[in-house]
Amino acid sequence: MRRFIKILRFVVPYWQKAFLNFLYNLLSVIFSLFSFTMTIPFLGILFGKQKLVEQPVPFEFSVSAITHNFNYFLTGIIKESGPEHALLTVVFLVVIMVFFKTGLAYAGKYVMAPLRMNVIRDIRNKIYNKIIKLHVGYHSEERKGDIMSRMTADVQEIDVSIMRWLDVIFKEPVTIIVYLVSLFVMSYQLTLFVLILLPVSGLVIGRIGKTLRKKSAELQSRFGALLSLIEETLGGIRIIKAFSSEKTVEKKFNKENNAYTRLMIRIWRRQELAVPMGEFLGTIVVVIMMWFGGSLVLKQQGALDSQEFIAYLIIFSQIINPAKSFSSAYYSVLRGMASADRIDEIFNAEEKYTEKENALSIKEFNSEIEYRNVSFIYEKEPVLNNINLRIEKGKTIALVGQSGSGKSTLADLMPRLYDPLSGSIHIDGIPTTEYKISELRDLMGIVTQESILFNDTIFNNIAFGAENYGIDEVITAAKVANAHQFITMTEYGYDSNIGDRGSKLSGGQRQRLCIARAVLRNPPILILDEATSSLDTESERLVQDALINLLKNRTSLVIAHRLSTIIHADEICVMHEGSIVERGKHEDLLALNGYYKKLHDLQSFA
């Protein structure tokens, strides 16, 4: 129930449409009730038992007054024009009331459509906004397929299972209550008897749906695993073919797909049981009620006569369909709650690296960056141990070392992709945690080892996140990155689409676009995480020449695998198992005959 209320909070901004839906449904039910009560005078006129009323009573909103005056109205027609005209009048009133009933019911659905779609849009927007705010570690731990499943399949499940039934949830309880009140007025004895029977059938239906929510949660989790397999297959299709592993991945996918299908069959069988079970139990309740009510009429122990009892049965029969719909909605909502639980896990995920309420503004970098006793742990494994590092403005600091020594993590701490477990990072003497995150990152241009591009044009990829730049600035940045020549050779130049993750380009071309993207922002601080590792020899030489010019008079943190690319750095820091074990210039480190010398000799030998 708590999860359902959380979903309903998305309805609050559209409360006016929700209120209109409730009002239209209420009026529709009232007109429906009046149309069914016309059975009483219809049967009374037909069998000559209609009560003749000679004098009206003052009008008031009470059942007795309205019934009395309506009978007075029919009495006048019977006396003046005969019972045939009275029957025609009743039939005409039924048509009018049904017209208003159906028209108002449609009006309720009309206002519900934008409410439902807007709520689903808002949920999807909130999930997306939350995901892009979550720390990098969250995305490293979670499967991409599962996140995609929550954003797509789970949101769709909420639409189908909850929002589509929202009209039923709003309407049917009103229908049942209005009809029950009218039944109480007609015969409280019979209605009390019925109310004793209904909870029994409700308990049976409730037991059927007890495990539905749990199974639905498992189903969505299975679907997330299925999406992960698809995403991995599409991303690694070249390796799959190169290693002739089609049968292996096919077998793995079929196994997961079969498990998902079996679970889906079980859930649908359980859900579909609601309708026949509800119909069967409803029939039992009606039969028992007919026996008990008929006994009251025959013994004349209640307030009902025969025609009123028939009308009572007709009105009660109208409760059965709303009750069945509400039962189906209950099952559906249980399925939707499983998806709501999974989505709520994203909403409740901790944003570890948040911005302080009164964060400082930072528009420029003036003096130095300093790491002070910085340590970091990832998944209980130490990554950095008590790092102290000072980077003066305009200097280039290089980080080298074996894979897993903590180089990339050290760089990621500067723009607050992570925060250190202990210690702090200062820019111009102030901890980075004191600054506005967006302004802090605006000071930095980042080129990662992996060429991260988007399925868009070359222009939009270079100008990504920098909307105020024109074509001239983009071309200038591309020339610095030695990318302009190959761009002009594409079919549409800077308007060429590069495909999914830049699949239409070579590895070297993709990386040069990433470098151009960093160059365009002209940031005072550059972070290059093995920026030339994906380039061929010729491209590396072209880009390295551009980077040497770019790094002049600029503060840079360069992570390098190839030592030849950082021999001109102002200081080289050698990292080993999360610590800086050596630091100095290229020649000084060679003279130490330590870790750096071993790395240098290995690359020279290679």
C-alpha positions as CSV (number, residue, x, y, z in Angstrom):
1,M,0.0,0.0,0.0
2,R,2.9,2.3,0.8
3,R,4.4,1.8,-2.6
4,F,1.0,2.5,-4.2
5,I,0.7,5.8,-2.4
6,K,4.2,6.7,-3.6
7,I,3.0,6.1,-7.1
8,L,-0.1,8.2,-6.5
9,R,2.0,11.1,-5.4
10,F,2.8,11.6,-9.1
11,V,-0.9,12.2,-9.6
12,V,-0.9,15.2,-7.2
13,P,0.2,17.8,-9.8
14,Y,-2.8,16.7,-11.9
15,W,-5.3,16.7,-9.0
16,Q,-7.8,18.8,-11.0
17,K,-8.1,16.1,-13.6
18,A,-8.3,13.4,-10.9
19,F,-11.1,15.4,-9.2
20,L,-13.0,15.8,-12.5
21,N,-12.7,12.1,-13.1
22,F,-14.1,11.3,-9.7
23,L,-16.9,13.8,-10.2
24,Y,-17.9,12.6,-13.7
25,N,-17.8,9.0,-12.4
26,L,-20.0,9.8,-9.4
27,L,-22.6,11.6,-11.6
28,S,-22.5,8.7,-14.1
29,V,-23.2,6.2,-11.3
30,I,-26.1,8.3,-9.9
31,F,-27.7,8.5,-13.4
32,S,-27.1,4.8,-13.7
33,L,-28.8,4.1,-10.4
34,F,-31.8,6.2,-11.4
35,S,-32.1,4.3,-14.7
36,F,-32.3,1.0,-12.8
37,T,-34.8,2.3,-10.2
38,M,-37.1,2.9,-13.2
39,T,-37.7,-0.8,-13.1
40,I,-40.0,-0.4,-10.1
41,P,-42.6,2.0,-11.7
42,F,-42.2,0.1,-15.0
43,L,-43.2,-3.2,-13.4
44,G,-45.9,-1.4,-11.3
45,I,-47.6,0.1,-14.4
46,L,-47.2,-3.2,-16.4
47,F,-48.9,-5.3,-13.7
48,G,-51.3,-2.7,-12.5
49,K,-49.7,-2.3,-9.1
50,Q,-48.4,1.2,-9.5
51,K,-49.2,3.3,-6.4
52,L,-51.6,6.2,-7.3
53,V,-50.7,9.4,-5.5
54,E,-53.3,12.2,-5.4
55,Q,-51.3,15.0,-3.7
56,P,-47.6,16.0,-3.9
57,V,-45.4,16.8,-0.9
58,P,-43.0,19.7,-0.6
59,F,-39.8,19.0,-2.5
60,E,-36.7,17.9,-0.5
61,F,-33.7,15.8,-1.1
62,S,-35.0,12.5,0.5
63,V,-35.8,9.2,-1.0
64,S,-39.4,9.3,0.3
65,A,-40.1,12.8,-1.0
66,I,-38.6,12.1,-4.5
67,T,-40.5,8.7,-4.8
68,H,-43.8,10.3,-3.6
69,N,-43.6,13.2,-6.1
70,F,-42.5,10.9,-9.0
71,N,-45.5,8.6,-8.3
72,Y,-47.7,11.7,-8.3
73,F,-46.3,12.7,-11.7
74,L,-46.9,9.2,-13.1
75,T,-50.4,9.1,-11.6
76,G,-51.3,12.3,-13.5
77,I,-50.1,10.7,-16.8
78,I,-52.0,7.5,-16.1
79,K,-55.3,9.3,-15.4
80,E,-55.0,11.7,-18.4
81,S,-53.4,9.5,-21.1
82,G,-53.5,5.9,-19.8
83,P,-50.8,3.4,-18.7
84,E,-49.4,3.1,-22.2
85,H,-48.2,6.7,-22.1
86,A,-46.9,6.3,-18.6
87,L,-44.8,3.3,-19.8
88,L,-43.5,5.4,-22.7
89,T,-42.6,8.2,-20.3
90,V,-40.6,5.7,-18.1
91,V,-38.8,4.3,-21.1
92,F,-38.0,7.9,-22.3
93,L,-36.6,8.8,-18.9
94,V,-34.4,5.6,-18.9
95,V,-33.0,6.6,-22.3
96,I,-32.2,10.1,-21.1
97,M,-30.5,8.8,-17.9
98,V,-28.5,6.3,-19.8
99,F,-27.4,9.0,-22.2
100,F,-26.1,11.1,-19.3
101,K,-24.6,8.0,-17.7
102,T,-22.5,7.0,-20.7
103,G,-21.6,10.6,-21.6
104,L,-20.3,11.3,-18.1
105,A,-18.5,7.9,-18.0
106,Y,-16.7,8.9,-21.3
107,A,-15.9,12.4,-19.9
108,G,-14.2,10.6,-16.9
109,K,-12.0,8.6,-19.2
110,Y,-11.4,11.7,-21.4
111,V,-9.8,13.6,-18.5
112,M,-8.0,10.4,-17.3
113,A,-6.0,9.9,-20.5
114,P,-3.7,12.9,-20.2
115,L,-3.4,12.3,-16.4
116,R,-2.2,8.8,-17.0
117,M,0.2,9.6,-19.7
118,N,1.6,12.6,-17.9
119,V,2.2,10.6,-14.8
120,I,4.1,7.9,-16.7
121,R,6.1,10.7,-18.4
122,D,7.0,12.2,-15.1
123,I,8.1,8.8,-13.6
124,R,10.3,8.1,-16.6
125,N,11.8,11.6,-16.4
126,K,12.5,11.2,-12.7
127,I,14.2,7.9,-13.2
128,Y,16.4,9.3,-16.0
129,N,17.3,12.4,-14.0
130,K,18.1,10.2,-11.0
131,I,20.3,7.9,-13.0
132,I,22.4,10.6,-14.5
133,K,22.9,12.1,-11.0
134,L,24.0,8.9,-9.4
135,H,27.7,8.4,-8.8
136,V,29.9,6.4,-11.2
137,G,30.3,3.6,-8.7
138,Y,26.5,2.9,-8.9
139,H,26.8,2.3,-12.6
140,S,29.8,0.1,-12.2
141,E,28.0,-2.1,-9.7
142,E,24.6,-2.4,-11.5
143,R,24.0,-4.2,-14.8
144,K,23.2,-1.9,-17.6
145,G,20.5,-4.3,-18.8
146,D,18.8,-4.2,-15.4
147,I,18.8,-0.4,-15.3
148,M,17.4,-0.3,-18.9
149,S,14.7,-2.8,-17.8
150,R,13.7,-0.6,-14.9
151,M,13.5,2.5,-17.2
152,T,11.5,0.7,-19.9
153,A,9.7,-2.6,-18.9
154,D,9.0,-1.6,-15.3
155,V,7.7,1.8,-16.2
156,Q,5.6,0.2,-18.9
157,E,4.3,-2.3,-16.3
158,I,3.3,0.6,-14.0
159,D,1.4,2.1,-17.0
160,V,-0.4,-1.2,-17.8
161,S,-0.9,-2.5,-14.3
162,I,-1.6,0.7,-12.3
163,M,-2.2,3.7,-14.4
164,R,-4.5,1.9,-16.9
165,W,-6.5,0.7,-13.9
166,L,-6.5,4.1,-12.1
167,D,-9.9,4.9,-13.6
168,V,-11.2,1.6,-12.2
169,I,-9.7,2.3,-8.8
170,F,-11.3,5.7,-8.8
171,K,-14.6,4.7,-10.3
172,E,-15.6,1.2,-9.0
173,P,-15.4,1.9,-5.2
174,V,-17.7,4.9,-5.8
175,T,-20.1,2.7,-7.9
176,I,-20.2,0.0,-5.2
177,I,-20.7,2.5,-2.4
178,V,-23.5,4.4,-4.2
179,Y,-25.3,1.1,-5.1
180,L,-24.8,-0.3,-1.5
181,V,-26.3,2.8,0.0
182,S,-29.3,2.5,-2.3
183,L,-29.7,-1.2,-1.4
184,F,-29.6,-0.2,2.3
185,V,-32.4,2.2,1.7
186,M,-34.5,-0.4,-0.1
187,S,-33.8,-3.2,2.5
188,Y,-31.3,-3.0,5.3
189,Q,-32.0,-6.6,6.3
190,L,-31.1,-8.1,3.0
191,T,-28.1,-5.8,2.5
192,L,-26.6,-6.7,5.8
193,F,-27.0,-10.4,4.9
194,V,-25.1,-9.8,1.6
195,L,-22.4,-7.8,3.4
196,I,-21.7,-10.9,5.5
197,L,-21.2,-13.0,2.4
198,L,-19.0,-10.7,0.4
199,P,-15.9,-10.7,2.7
200,V,-15.8,-14.5,2.5
201,S,-15.4,-14.3,-1.2
202,G,-12.9,-11.5,-0.9
203,L,-10.7,-13.6,1.4
204,V,-10.6,-16.4,-1.2
205,I,-9.6,-14.0,-3.9
206,G,-7.0,-12.4,-1.7
207,R,-5.3,-15.7,-1.0
208,I,-4.9,-16.3,-4.8
209,G,-3.1,-13.0,-5.3
210,K,-0.8,-13.4,-2.2
211,T,2.3,-14.5,-4.1
212,L,1.6,-12.6,-7.3
213,R,3.7,-9.5,-6.2
214,K,6.7,-11.6,-5.3
215,K,6.6,-13.6,-8.6
216,S,6.2,-10.3,-10.5
217,A,9.3,-8.9,-8.9
218,E,11.2,-12.0,-9.9
219,L,9.8,-11.7,-13.5
220,Q,11.1,-8.1,-13.9
221,S,14.5,-9.2,-12.5
222,R,14.6,-12.0,-15.1
223,F,13.7,-9.5,-17.8
224,G,16.6,-7.3,-16.7
225,A,19.0,-10.2,-17.0
226,L,17.6,-10.9,-20.5
227,L,18.2,-7.3,-21.5
228,S,21.8,-7.5,-20.1
229,L,22.5,-10.5,-22.3
230,I,21.1,-8.7,-25.4
231,E,23.2,-5.6,-24.6
232,E,26.3,-7.8,-24.1
233,T,25.7,-9.7,-27.3
234,L,25.2,-6.6,-29.5
235,G,28.3,-4.9,-27.9
236,G,30.5,-8.0,-28.4
237,I,29.2,-9.3,-31.7
238,R,32.6,-9.2,-33.3
239,I,34.3,-11.2,-30.6
240,I,31.4,-13.7,-30.7
241,K,31.9,-14.3,-34.4
242,A,35.7,-14.2,-34.2
243,F,35.7,-17.0,-31.6
244,S,32.9,-18.9,-33.3
245,S,30.9,-18.7,-30.1
246,E,27.4,-18.3,-31.6
247,K,26.2,-21.6,-30.2
248,T,27.5,-20.7,-26.7
249,V,25.7,-17.3,-26.4
250,E,22.6,-18.8,-28.1
251,K,22.5,-21.6,-25.5
252,K,22.9,-19.0,-22.7
253,F,20.2,-16.7,-24.1
254,N,17.8,-19.6,-24.7
255,K,18.2,-20.8,-21.1
256,E,17.5,-17.3,-19.7
257,N,14.6,-16.8,-22.1
258,N,13.0,-20.2,-21.2
259,A,13.2,-19.4,-17.5
260,Y,11.5,-16.0,-18.1
261,T,8.8,-17.6,-20.3
262,R,8.0,-20.3,-17.6
263,L,7.7,-17.6,-14.9
264,M,5.5,-15.5,-17.2
265,I,3.1,-18.5,-17.8
266,R,2.8,-19.1,-14.0
267,I,2.0,-15.4,-13.4
268,W,-0.6,-15.1,-16.2
269,R,-2.3,-18.3,-15.1
270,R,-2.6,-17.0,-11.5
271,Q,-3.8,-13.6,-12.7
272,E,-6.4,-15.0,-15.1
273,L,-7.8,-17.1,-12.3
274,A,-9.2,-13.9,-10.8
275,V,-12.0,-13.5,-13.3
276,P,-13.6,-17.1,-13.3
277,M,-13.1,-17.3,-9.5
278,G,-14.8,-13.9,-9.0
279,E,-17.6,-14.9,-11.3
280,F,-18.2,-18.2,-9.5
281,L,-18.1,-16.7,-6.1
282,G,-20.4,-13.9,-7.2
283,T,-22.9,-16.4,-8.6
284,I,-23.0,-18.2,-5.2
285,V,-23.5,-14.9,-3.4
286,V,-26.4,-13.9,-5.8
287,V,-28.1,-17.3,-5.5
288,I,-28.0,-17.3,-1.7
289,M,-29.2,-13.7,-1.7
290,M,-32.1,-14.6,-4.0
291,W,-33.2,-17.3,-1.6
292,F,-33.0,-15.1,1.4
293,G,-34.6,-12.1,-0.2
294,G,-37.3,-14.2,-1.8
295,S,-38.1,-15.6,1.7
296,L,-38.5,-12.1,3.1
297,V,-40.9,-11.1,0.3
298,L,-43.0,-14.3,0.6
299,K,-43.2,-14.0,4.4
300,Q,-43.7,-10.2,4.1
301,Q,-41.0,-9.7,6.8
302,G,-39.1,-6.9,5.0
303,A,-39.9,-3.6,3.4
304,L,-39.8,-5.0,-0.1
305,D,-42.6,-6.1,-2.3
306,S,-42.1,-8.3,-5.4
307,Q,-41.4,-5.5,-7.9
308,E,-39.0,-3.7,-5.5
309,F,-37.2,-7.0,-4.9
310,I,-36.7,-7.4,-8.7
311,A,-35.3,-3.9,-8.8
312,Y,-33.1,-4.8,-5.8
313,L,-31.7,-7.8,-7.7
314,I,-31.0,-5.7,-10.8
315,I,-29.2,-3.0,-8.8
316,F,-27.2,-5.7,-6.9
317,S,-26.2,-7.3,-10.2
318,Q,-24.6,-4.0,-11.1
319,I,-22.3,-4.3,-8.2
320,I,-20.9,-7.7,-9.4
321,N,-19.1,-6.2,-12.5
322,P,-17.5,-3.3,-10.6
323,A,-16.4,-5.8,-7.9
324,K,-14.9,-8.1,-10.6
325,S,-13.2,-5.2,-12.2
326,F,-11.9,-4.1,-8.9
327,S,-10.7,-7.6,-8.2
328,S,-8.9,-7.7,-11.6
329,A,-7.4,-4.2,-10.8
330,Y,-6.2,-5.5,-7.5
331,Y,-4.3,-8.3,-9.2
332,S,-3.0,-5.9,-11.7
333,V,-1.9,-3.4,-9.1
334,L,0.0,-6.3,-7.3
335,R,2.0,-6.9,-10.4
336,G,2.6,-3.2,-10.8
337,M,3.8,-2.9,-7.2
338,A,6.6,-5.3,-8.0
339,S,7.8,-2.9,-10.7
340,A,7.2,0.1,-8.3
341,D,9.5,-1.6,-5.8
342,R,12.3,-2.0,-8.4
343,I,11.9,1.7,-9.5
344,D,11.9,2.8,-5.9
345,E,15.3,1.2,-5.5
346,I,16.6,3.7,-8.0
347,F,14.8,6.6,-6.3
348,N,16.2,5.6,-3.0
349,A,19.8,5.0,-4.3
350,E,22.2,7.2,-2.4
351,E,23.7,10.1,-4.2
352,K,27.1,9.8,-2.4
353,Y,28.7,12.9,-3.9
354,T,26.2,15.6,-3.4
355,E,26.7,19.4,-3.5
356,K,26.5,21.4,-0.3
357,E,23.6,23.7,0.1
358,N,25.7,26.9,0.0
359,A,28.4,25.6,-2.3
360,L,31.0,28.1,-3.4
361,S,31.2,29.3,-7.0
362,I,34.4,28.7,-8.9
363,K,34.9,30.3,-12.3
364,E,38.7,30.2,-12.8
365,F,41.7,28.3,-11.6
366,N,44.5,30.5,-10.1
367,S,47.3,28.7,-8.3
368,E,47.4,24.9,-7.5
369,I,45.7,21.6,-7.0
370,E,46.7,19.6,-4.0
371,Y,45.9,16.0,-2.9
372,R,46.2,15.8,0.9
373,N,46.5,12.4,2.5
374,V,44.0,10.9,0.0
375,S,42.9,7.3,0.5
376,F,40.1,5.4,-1.4
377,I,38.5,2.0,-1.1
378,Y,36.4,0.4,-3.9
379,E,34.3,-2.7,-2.9
380,K,36.4,-3.2,0.3
381,E,39.6,-3.3,-1.7
382,P,42.1,-0.5,-1.0
383,V,42.8,1.5,-4.2
384,L,44.7,4.6,-3.0
385,N,46.8,4.8,0.2
386,N,47.6,8.2,1.7
387,I,48.4,10.1,-1.5
388,N,50.0,13.5,-1.3
389,L,50.4,15.4,-4.6
390,R,50.8,19.0,-5.5
391,I,50.1,20.3,-9.1
392,E,51.0,23.9,-9.7
393,K,49.2,26.0,-12.3
394,G,50.7,25.5,-15.7
395,K,52.5,22.3,-14.8
396,T,52.1,18.8,-16.4
397,I,52.0,15.9,-14.0
398,A,52.2,12.4,-15.4
399,L,51.0,9.2,-13.7
400,V,52.6,5.9,-14.7
401,G,52.5,2.4,-13.3
402,Q,51.1,-1.0,-13.8
403,S,47.4,-1.6,-14.4
404,G,45.4,-1.4,-11.2
405,S,47.8,0.8,-9.4
406,G,45.2,3.5,-8.9
407,K,46.1,6.0,-11.7
408,S,42.6,6.5,-13.1
409,T,41.0,6.6,-9.7
410,L,43.4,9.4,-8.6
411,A,42.3,11.3,-11.7
412,D,38.6,10.6,-11.2
413,L,38.7,12.1,-7.7
414,M,39.6,15.6,-9.1
415,P,36.2,16.2,-10.9
416,R,34.4,14.4,-8.0
417,L,33.4,11.4,-10.0
418,Y,34.2,9.8,-6.7
419,D,35.1,11.3,-3.3
420,P,38.0,10.1,-1.2
421,L,37.4,7.8,1.8
422,S,39.8,10.0,3.8
423,G,41.9,13.1,3.0
424,S,40.9,15.9,0.7
425,I,41.6,17.5,-2.7
426,H,42.1,21.2,-2.7
427,I,41.9,23.7,-5.6
428,D,43.3,27.1,-4.8
429,G,43.4,26.1,-1.1
430,I,39.7,25.1,-0.9
431,P,38.4,21.5,-0.8
432,T,36.6,20.5,-4.0
433,T,33.7,19.4,-1.8
434,E,33.0,23.1,-1.1
435,Y,32.5,24.0,-4.7
436,K,29.5,23.7,-7.0
437,I,30.0,20.5,-8.9
438,S,29.0,21.7,-12.3
439,E,31.3,24.7,-12.1
440,L,34.2,22.6,-10.8
441,R,33.8,20.2,-13.8
442,D,33.6,23.1,-16.2
443,L,37.2,23.9,-15.3
444,M,38.3,20.5,-16.6
445,G,38.6,18.9,-20.0
446,I,38.7,15.1,-19.8
447,V,39.8,12.5,-22.4
448,T,39.4,8.9,-21.3
449,Q,41.0,5.8,-22.5
450,E,37.7,4.6,-23.9
451,S,36.4,6.7,-26.8
452,I,32.9,7.6,-25.5
453,L,30.9,9.0,-28.3
454,F,27.1,9.3,-29.1
455,N,25.0,8.3,-32.0
456,D,24.9,11.8,-33.4
457,T,26.7,14.0,-35.9
458,I,30.4,14.8,-35.6
459,F,29.6,18.4,-34.9
460,N,27.3,17.5,-32.0
461,N,29.8,15.1,-30.5
462,I,32.6,17.7,-30.5
463,A,30.3,20.4,-29.2
464,F,28.7,18.0,-26.6
465,G,27.8,19.9,-23.4
466,A,28.9,23.2,-25.0
467,E,25.9,24.6,-26.8
468,N,27.2,28.2,-27.3
469,Y,29.9,27.2,-29.8
470,G,29.6,27.6,-33.6
471,I,31.1,25.7,-36.5
472,D,34.2,27.9,-36.6
473,E,35.2,27.0,-33.0
474,V,34.4,23.3,-33.6
475,I,36.6,23.3,-36.7
476,T,39.4,25.0,-34.8
477,A,39.2,22.3,-32.1
478,A,39.2,19.5,-34.7
479,K,42.3,20.9,-36.3
480,V,44.2,21.0,-33.0
481,A,43.2,17.3,-32.5
482,N,44.3,16.5,-36.1
483,A,40.7,15.4,-36.9
484,H,39.7,18.1,-39.4
485,Q,41.2,16.3,-42.4
486,F,39.4,13.0,-42.0
487,I,36.1,14.8,-41.1
488,T,36.1,16.7,-44.4
489,M,36.5,13.4,-46.2
490,T,33.3,12.0,-44.7
491,E,30.0,12.2,-46.8
492,Y,28.5,15.1,-45.0
493,G,31.5,16.5,-43.2
494,Y,30.7,17.8,-39.7
495,D,27.0,16.8,-40.2
496,S,27.9,13.1,-40.7
497,N,26.4,10.7,-38.3
498,I,29.0,8.5,-36.6
499,G,26.7,5.6,-35.6
500,D,26.3,3.9,-32.3
501,R,29.3,4.7,-30.1
502,G,31.1,6.0,-33.2
503,S,31.0,2.6,-34.9
504,K,31.4,4.2,-38.4
505,L,34.9,5.5,-37.4
506,S,38.2,3.9,-36.7
507,G,39.6,3.7,-33.2
508,G,42.0,6.5,-33.9
509,Q,39.3,8.7,-35.4
510,R,37.1,8.2,-32.5
511,Q,39.8,9.2,-30.0
512,R,40.7,12.3,-32.0
513,L,37.0,13.4,-31.8
514,C,37.2,13.0,-28.0
515,I,40.3,15.1,-27.8
516,A,38.6,17.7,-30.0
517,R,35.7,17.8,-27.6
518,A,38.1,18.5,-24.7
519,V,40.0,21.1,-26.7
520,L,36.8,23.0,-27.6
521,R,36.0,23.9,-24.0
522,N,39.5,25.4,-23.6
523,P,39.6,24.3,-20.0
524,P,42.4,25.5,-17.6
525,I,42.8,21.9,-16.3
526,L,43.2,18.9,-18.6
527,I,42.9,15.3,-17.5
528,L,44.2,12.8,-20.1
529,D,43.6,9.2,-19.2
530,E,45.8,7.3,-21.6
531,A,44.4,9.5,-24.3
532,T,46.6,8.2,-27.1
533,S,46.3,4.5,-26.2
534,S,43.7,3.8,-29.0
535,L,45.7,5.4,-31.8
536,D,47.8,3.9,-34.4
537,T,51.4,5.0,-34.8
538,E,50.7,7.7,-37.3
539,S,47.7,9.1,-35.5
540,E,49.5,9.0,-32.2
541,R,52.3,11.1,-33.6
542,L,49.9,13.7,-35.1
543,V,47.8,13.9,-31.9
544,Q,50.9,13.9,-29.6
545,D,52.3,16.9,-31.5
546,A,48.9,18.7,-31.0
547,L,48.8,17.7,-27.3
548,I,52.3,19.1,-26.6
549,N,51.2,22.4,-28.0
550,L,47.9,22.2,-26.1
551,L,49.5,21.4,-22.8
552,K,51.7,24.5,-22.9
553,N,50.8,26.9,-20.1
554,R,48.0,24.6,-19.0
555,T,47.6,22.5,-15.9
556,S,47.5,18.9,-16.8
557,L,47.2,15.5,-15.2
558,V,48.3,12.9,-17.7
559,I,47.9,9.1,-17.3
560,A,50.2,7.3,-19.7
561,H,50.8,3.8,-20.6
562,R,53.5,4.6,-23.2
563,L,56.3,6.4,-21.4
564,S,57.4,8.0,-24.6
565,T,54.4,10.3,-24.5
566,I,55.3,11.9,-21.1
567,I,59.0,12.3,-21.1
568,H,58.6,16.1,-21.2
569,A,56.3,16.2,-18.2
570,D,57.3,18.6,-15.4
571,E,57.0,15.7,-12.9
572,I,56.3,12.0,-13.3
573,C,54.7,10.1,-10.5
574,V,55.2,6.3,-10.4
575,M,52.3,4.5,-8.8
576,H,52.4,1.0,-7.3
577,E,49.6,-0.7,-5.4
578,G,47.8,2.6,-4.6
579,S,50.9,4.6,-3.5
580,I,53.3,7.0,-5.2
581,V,56.6,5.2,-4.9
582,E,58.8,7.4,-7.1
583,R,58.5,10.9,-8.5
584,G,60.7,13.2,-10.6
585,K,61.7,14.0,-14.2
586,H,62.3,11.4,-16.8
587,E,66.1,11.4,-16.5
588,D,66.1,11.5,-12.7
589,L,63.7,8.5,-12.5
590,L,65.9,6.5,-14.9
591,A,68.9,7.2,-12.7
592,L,67.1,5.8,-9.6
593,N,67.0,2.4,-11.3
594,G,63.7,1.6,-9.6
595,Y,60.1,0.9,-10.8
596,Y,60.2,3.5,-13.5
597,K,63.5,2.1,-14.9
598,K,61.9,-1.3,-15.1
599,L,58.8,0.0,-16.9
600,H,61.1,1.9,-19.3
601,D,63.2,-1.2,-20.0
602,L,60.2,-3.4,-20.6
603,Q,58.8,-0.9,-23.2
604,S,62.2,-0.5,-24.8
605,F,62.6,-4.3,-25.0
606,A,59.1,-4.6,-26.5
